[in-house]
Structure formats: C-alpha cells, structure tokens
Amino acid sequence: MRLVPLAPLALALAVSALVAPVAADAAPELRVTGTGSATAAPDMATLRLGVGHEADTAAEAMALVSDDLGRVMAELQAAGIEARDIQTSGLNLSPVWGDRSEDKRPRITGYSAANGVTVRVRELDGLGPLLDTVIGTGANTLDGLSFGLQEPGPVMDEARRAAVAEARRKAELFASASGQSLGSLVSLVEQGANQPRPMQMKMSFESMADSMPMAEGELELDATVTMVFELGDAE
C-alpha cells in the first residue's frame, strides 16, 4: 500500500486536534492587581543650591561665581556635610544681550554665570540653620528641595506586603462571589514601586525669611503587584 503524505494544513489540524483536549482541561485563572502603601518620616533632605552673577566680561562673571561657591562649599563642610554628599552641578555661562529694538542691532552688554551644588543633608534638625548659613555666604538660588529616606528598602517591603495582601483579598472576594474556590498561585509580578516625588522649588534666597522653618511631614511609598490564581469548584 502506498503512503500519501499529509498536506501542511491537514497536518496542522491533526496536531491541534490532539492538543485541544489538554487545553480544554486547563483550570480557569483569575488575574487581580493590588496596590499597597507604607509611610515613614523622612530622615534625609536633598537640595540644590546655586550661585549666579553678572559682570562685564565672562572671566569676571565666572570668578565671582567661583569665589562665592567656594565659600558655600567650605561652609557646607564646616557644618559636617561629608564630601560624598556634595556634588557640583549646573555650570552655565551665557551672554547678556542689550537693546533688541528694530532700529538697533542686539549687542552683548555682559555675561551671566551660574553654578550650583547638590547636597544631601542627613541631619534634618540642622537643615534650616544650614540654609541660613549658606545664604549669608553667597548662595542666591534654591533650585530644588526634596525629602527622602536613607534606607527606603524596609518601607518599600512593607508596601509590597500590603500590595500582595490586597491582591489576595480581592482574589478571594471574586472567587467567592463567582461561586468558585481560590486555587494555587500561578504567577506574581511587581508592576511598580513608587518612591516619593521631590518637592520642586525654585526661588531667590532674597525672597525668603531670615530664618527658614522646615516641616518634613511624612513620606508615602507605593507598590503594585499583579497575581494570577487558579480557580476551582466551590467547596
């Protein structure tokens, strides 16, 4: 007897016919998402101080900024801020343009220079006095301030546990409401862990009061997980 080879389509149908009963026997699944949060008092602040000046020449503007920023950094170190917590950033030099009216060509009347430092303050009790000190030393801009945690891991883990508990609670509720029992966990994926966003501020130090009170408040960290469970018949 001569064997006739199966056409590709027929072969695919034959294979799918064998697989279909297995897929049909698979347990139904339930996918749920849970979000949890945890709060903690901050124990660290990050701020960006700046120094800016204008002068007739670029060299003069840069020299003024360099001198004032050097004094600011010296005061930061004298206040006990470690070298690892001070980083220079934001160096900028640009021309200052004069009259731009239609009957006159714009011309450079001077130069504006700026530079800054990003500082981590690990002793929050000294944050207000530290700002007062650097204001008197030469800093004239504050580009940003945020509160954070030196060790956010334990707080994030608490938020993750809360997210898992919330997802399981919802799964048990949905299973019970649909007349089924909650089976084994199939998968668990963390969708995101949100750190507290910095409080953005940008202002001139001249607009601040002589003494700067600080209220650290409380930080909230969030975590989200997606869990998939098998569903079984009601017990």
C-alpha positions in Angstrom: 0.0 0.0 0.0 1.3 3.4 -1.0 1.5 6.1 1.8 0.3 9.6 0.8 2.0 12.5 2.7 -0.4 14.8 4.5 -0.7 18.4 3.3 0.6 21.1 5.7 -2.9 22.3 6.6 -4.2 18.7 7.3 -1.1 18.1 9.4 -1.8 21.2 11.5 -5.4 20.3 12.0 -4.3 16.8 13.2 -1.9 18.2 15.7 -4.4 20.8 17.0 -7.0 18.1 17.5 -4.6 16.3 19.8 -3.7 19.4 21.8 -7.2 20.8 22.2 -8.5 18.4 24.8 -5.5 19.2 27.0 -6.1 23.0 26.7 -9.8 22.5 27.5 -8.9 20.7 30.7 -6.8 23.6 32.0 -8.1 25.2 35.1 -9.6 28.7 34.7 -7.5 31.5 36.1 -8.2 34.7 37.9 -5.9 37.8 37.4 -6.0 40.5 40.1 -4.0 43.7 40.8 -3.3 45.0 44.3 -1.7 48.3 45.5 -0.3 48.9 48.9 1.4 51.8 50.6 3.6 52.4 53.7 4.5 55.7 55.4 7.6 56.8 57.2 9.1 60.0 58.5 12.0 61.2 56.2 15.5 61.2 57.5 17.3 62.9 54.7 16.9 66.0 52.5 18.4 66.7 49.1 18.7 70.3 47.9 20.3 72.1 45.1 21.9 75.5 45.9 23.1 77.9 43.3 25.2 81.0 42.8 24.7 83.4 39.9 26.3 86.7 38.9 26.5 89.1 36.0 29.6 91.0 35.0 31.1 92.9 32.1 33.3 90.0 31.0 32.9 86.3 31.1 36.0 85.9 33.2 34.7 88.3 35.8 31.3 86.6 36.0 33.0 83.2 36.4 35.4 84.5 39.0 32.5 85.9 41.1 30.6 82.6 40.9 33.7 80.6 41.7 34.6 82.7 44.8 31.1 82.6 46.3 30.6 78.9 45.5 33.9 78.1 47.1 32.8 79.8 50.3 29.4 78.0 50.2 31.2 74.6 49.9 33.5 75.5 52.7 30.5 76.3 54.9 28.8 73.0 54.0 31.9 71.1 55.0 32.2 73.1 58.2 28.6 72.2 59.0 29.5 68.5 58.9 28.3 67.6 55.4 30.6 64.8 54.1 32.3 65.2 50.7 30.3 62.3 49.3 27.2 64.3 49.9 28.3 67.4 47.9 28.3 67.4 44.1 28.9 70.3 41.8 26.3 70.6 39.0 24.7 73.1 36.7 27.7 75.2 35.4 26.4 77.8 33.0 27.8 80.8 31.1 25.7 82.9 28.7 25.9 86.4 27.2 23.6 89.2 28.4 22.0 91.0 25.4 21.2 94.7 25.3 18.5 96.6 23.4 16.8 94.4 20.8 14.7 97.2 19.2 14.1 97.3 15.5 16.4 100.2 14.7 19.3 98.8 16.7 21.3 95.6 16.4 21.4 93.5 19.5 24.7 93.6 21.3 26.3 91.8 24.2 26.4 94.0 27.3 27.8 91.5 29.7 27.9 87.9 30.8 25.8 85.8 33.2 27.5 82.9 35.0 25.9 80.3 37.4 26.9 77.2 39.2 25.4 75.0 41.9 25.9 72.1 44.2 23.6 69.2 45.0 23.7 68.5 48.7 22.4 65.6 50.8 21.6 66.6 54.4 21.4 63.6 56.7 20.6 65.5 59.9 17.3 67.2 59.3 17.4 69.2 62.5 20.2 71.3 61.0 18.5 71.9 57.6 17.1 75.3 58.5 20.2 76.7 60.1 22.3 75.3 57.2 20.2 77.3 54.7 20.6 80.4 56.7 24.3 79.9 56.8 24.8 79.4 53.0 22.5 82.4 52.3 24.9 84.6 54.2 27.9 83.0 52.5 26.8 83.7 48.9 24.2 81.3 47.7 21.4 83.2 46.0 19.2 80.5 44.4 17.5 77.3 45.5 16.6 75.1 42.5 15.1 72.1 44.3 14.3 70.5 47.7 13.1 67.0 48.4 12.8 64.8 51.5 13.7 61.1 51.4 14.9 58.0 53.2 18.5 56.9 53.5 17.3 53.3 53.6 14.0 53.0 51.8 14.1 49.2 51.4 12.3 48.2 54.6 9.5 50.7 54.0 9.2 49.6 50.3 9.0 45.9 51.5 6.1 46.9 53.8 4.3 48.5 50.9 4.9 45.3 48.8 3.5 43.1 51.5 0.4 45.3 51.7 0.0 45.1 47.9 0.2 41.3 48.0 -2.4 41.2 50.8 -4.7 43.5 48.9 -4.4 41.4 45.7 -5.1 38.2 47.6 -8.1 39.8 49.4 -9.6 40.8 46.1 -9.0 37.3 44.6 -10.7 35.6 47.5 -13.6 38.0 47.2 -14.0 37.5 43.4 -13.7 33.7 43.7 -16.3 33.5 46.4 -18.7 35.9 44.6 -18.4 33.8 41.4 -19.1 30.6 43.3 -15.6 29.1 43.0 -12.7 28.4 45.2 -9.3 30.1 45.1 -6.6 27.7 44.0 -2.8 27.9 43.8 -0.8 31.0 42.8 0.3 30.8 39.2 2.4 34.0 39.0 3.2 37.2 40.8 4.6 40.3 39.1 5.5 43.6 40.6 4.1 46.3 38.4 5.8 49.3 40.0 7.2 50.7 43.2 6.8 54.5 43.5 9.3 56.5 45.5 8.1 59.9 46.9 8.4 62.6 44.3 10.7 65.6 45.2 9.0 68.8 46.2 10.2 71.1 43.5 11.1 74.7 44.5 12.9 77.4 42.6 13.3 80.9 44.1 15.7 83.6 45.0 17.1 83.4 48.6 16.3 87.2 48.8 12.6 86.3 48.9 13.0 84.0 51.9 12.7 85.0 55.5 15.8 85.4 57.7 15.0 82.1 59.4 13.8 79.1 57.3 11.4 76.8 59.3 11.2 73.2 57.8 8.3 70.7 58.1 9.4 67.3 56.9 6.0 65.7 57.2 5.6 62.1 56.2 6.5 60.1 53.1 4.3 57.6 51.4 5.7 54.8 49.3 3.5 52.7 47.0 3.8 49.3 45.4 1.6 47.5 42.9 1.5 43.7 42.1 -0.4 41.5 39.7 -1.2 38.0 40.8 -2.7 35.1 38.9 -4.5 32.3 40.7 -6.1 29.1 39.6 -9.8 28.7 40.2 -11.5 25.5 41.3 -15.0 24.4 42.0 -16.8 25.7 45.1 -16.0 23.7 48.2 
